[in-house]
Amino acid sequence: MTLAELKTEIAKLKIPYAYGYFSGKQPTKYIVYEETLRNVIFADGVEVYSEPWIVLRLVSKNRDLAAEASICAMLRENKFPYDDPEYIFDEEEGIHIATFYFSIGG
């Protein structure tokens, strides 16, 4: 799957979303996602192997179990291997963040 195809799947969730970050203030609930690399191996200063992964964050004022479940359902439907999300509460901002890590293939 490509990032463009992933964007289409995320849009189906009907939650505001952006790749990377939102510019300006965004009311909570929203999704931000980005591609990152894991297991990067270099030889003589040149990358010879890496695995593309996606980091998807659901940001909400109150923990939104229905939105988390819809993200999990989207990941299962598209056969993305993922672990349970990481949860944090940012006291300074007063927001909950559920972070999902998964591979979309390479």
Secondary structure as UniProt FT lines:
FT   HELIX           3..11
FT   TURN            12..13
FT   STRAND          17..19
FT   STRAND          30..43
FT   TURN            44..45
FT   STRAND          46..60
FT   HELIX           65..77
FT   TURN            78..79
FT   STRAND          86..90
FT   TURN            91..94
FT   STRAND          95..102
//
